[in-house]
Amino acid sequence: MTTAVEAAERSLLWSHDVLGLHAITDSAGSVRLGAPGQDWNSLLPLVEVTATGHGRTWSGERFIDTAIGDRLTCRGHETARDGDWQCTTIRLADPVTCLAADITLRTCPDTGFLRSQVRLVNEGSTPVQLESVSTLALGGIVDARGALDGLTLHWADNDWLAECRWRQTAFRDHVVALNRSAHGHEGRGCFERYSQGSWSTGRHLPIAALTDRTGRAWLWQIESSAGWRYETGEREGAAYLALFGPDDAHHQWHQTLEPGQEFTTVPAVLVGAATGGLDAAFGELTAYRRRMRRSHPDHTALPVIYNDYMNTLMGDPTTDKLMPLIEAAGSAGAEVFVIDAGWYDDDAQGWWDAVGAWDASDRRFPGGIQKVLNAIREHGMTPGLWLEPEVVGVRSPLADTLPPEAFFRRGGVRVTEHGRHHLDLRHPVARAHLDQVVDRLVGDWGVGYLKLDYNINIGPGTENGAECAGAGLLGHHRAHIDWLGSLLDRHPGLVLENCASGGLRMDYAQLAVVQVQSTSDQQDPLRYPPIAAAAATAATPEQAAVWAYPQPHFSLDEIAFTLTGALPGRIHLSGFLDRMNPEQYELVRSAVSVYKTVRSEIPDSLPFWPLGLPSWEDTWIASGLRGHAASWLALWRREPAAGERGGVPCPRDRHGADESTRTVTISHLRGAHLHPTLLYPATSDATAAWDAAEGQLTVSLPRPNTAVLLRLSTVPPAEGRQV
């Protein structure tokens, strides 16, 4: 425990009043994040570092309690302003390795977030090989007796076709009570999640949270398209959190710093909410994401996107197939028309392992692709194209003409994955090739939208000379982000979409630069709602593109069901609209029209989930947006557990027995006299009743596999009908 004398010998370097965090130094110069009265032993060193020959003071699965971290002492700090941002850099040094560690803490006044990044410099005369470096380390999160028993842990599994699957469990289910006093030592384990290979979100999202019974929440996000890892556990009777980029144990990353060399970690952010739980924390994280990303007009314009791929042309575009879709999409109200994969395919053996040159196919477009691009413009839409820029097929001529050093290699051998090689964008020839491609498509062809896909996981990375694979992946990742920024510098109006077989590289290293995020490749409309509802946990609503693929063989309920999920974010419209009957087509047109009436509110709205974050098999799912003038609520009712669809068990309901009615609590509207309005579909027989005193909305959807979008406002509706 901390004595009064020890507490008196500490000094305050920095504070964050909203989060209740303070950077405190003791008489020996050690620095910790915490509160002035907390037990010093429960707090972590400000920066944790392992290096070859300098490991941990207590061995185990944790990457805290490091020897270097324990030795780091403060040698100064400074605070500066960068626009609205307040930046405090605390300078530390290790007398043994002569490593200098500068941690920069960035925030904005009256906000509940803290962004952190660490820069290490070797100021000594001998090399130091780094094996792990924390971006943020925080102890003492909850230190009251018994408080850990009331913590809940939240994390998100992520997979192809099954993105944003949030889980929650008691903290003690993973971090069990060990009776430290009986053993004299901390435990050796922790709860951890980490990436594997080049799909940064191929296993989990780099986002997680702790909440307690009072509604307080701690939410974190690591911003890396290369390796990342977080851990949380118990230390000295309190919860702790440590956030990392790549490390040697999990990502084959280590970095040798010769004298005078430096390394900077990937950024990470911690968000706190004193009340309101996950909804409040994700609201704060959404506001942070909007502050930190690159500014672009697409963030507020939100044009309606039609893409020819999903459940439609599926990578087989031709002039004859596209022309009727272009006319139908334009008439439905689309403002961007994207020709997805296959437009370059002139190979009788298929295009998958022959890509790389990105020249239009003469066979698919006999009159030239410009004829199709011109038709898109004539129908009032911006033309877009699909690219997979980081790969070159093994049968592509570029596999032989580009220098070997332009590709990922390990052990001196070029890496091949699923018929593709991978470019290293640190190599000037690789980057020049892609610059020429994009400048031709955008500058010469007039393309205004690029969907940038990434369909292979290339593994731990690339080795360039003595460089390890993980360091090569991080180096390529940083070069890739720089390349994306350079495209927007040269073509400021260009819109970039981030895709990796859907949402397998859905991180805020990418989303700080690109404008749109593909949330999934999921083709079953009944399986998409939990992804669509939770997408705002991974990306701001205005960046989260959700597929809406109505088809002429769909019923009216099915058409409305697939369209409703896209309305609170970004519409990725698809489907054979040209083959629909007038009633079906009008239902599509009306969805687009409704979207255009609400989209101006989306960029300032914050997400909430009145039924909690959805589980994969929930029957009822609800997600909302909280705006200045109104709130919007999307609700889905899916099939009950009995029966199957396509061989896959149908959803089940964790909120109770299958019923046509569900009551949701909307706390921020409690006490308001609302006018619930049905925005879409206008044909729905949904009903709703509002209990102002309890802040509860009871909604009835009489038929399963239906969905609605409601507007909740104290102002009587100008459009839509009151329900």
Secondary structure by P-SEA (a helix, b strand, c coil): cccaaaaaacccccccccccccccccccccccccccccccccccccbbbbcccccccccccccccccccccbbbccbbbbbcccbbbbbbbbbbccccbbbbbbbbbcccccbbbbbbbbbccccbbbbbccccccccccccccccccccbbbbbbbbcccccccccccccccccccccccccccccccccccccccccccccccccccccccccbbbbbbbbcccccbbbbbbcccbbbbbbbccccccccbbbbbccccccccbbbbbbbbccccaaaaaaaaaaaaaaccccccccccccbbbbcccccccccccccccaaaaaaaaaacccbbbbcccccccccccccccccccccccccccccaaaaaaaaaaabbbbbbcccccccccccccccccccccbbbcccbbbbcccccccccccaaaaaaaaaaaaaacccccccccbbbbccccccbbbcccccaaaaaaaaaaaaaaaaaaaaaacccbbbbbbccccccccaaaaaccccccccccccccccaaaaaacccccccccbbbbbbbcccccaaaaaaaaaaacccccccccccccccaaaaaaaaaaaaaaaacccccccbbbbbccccccccccbbbbbbbcccbbbbbbbbcccccccccccccccccccccccbbbbbbcccccccccccccccccccbbbbbbccccbbbbbcccccccbbbbbccccccccccc
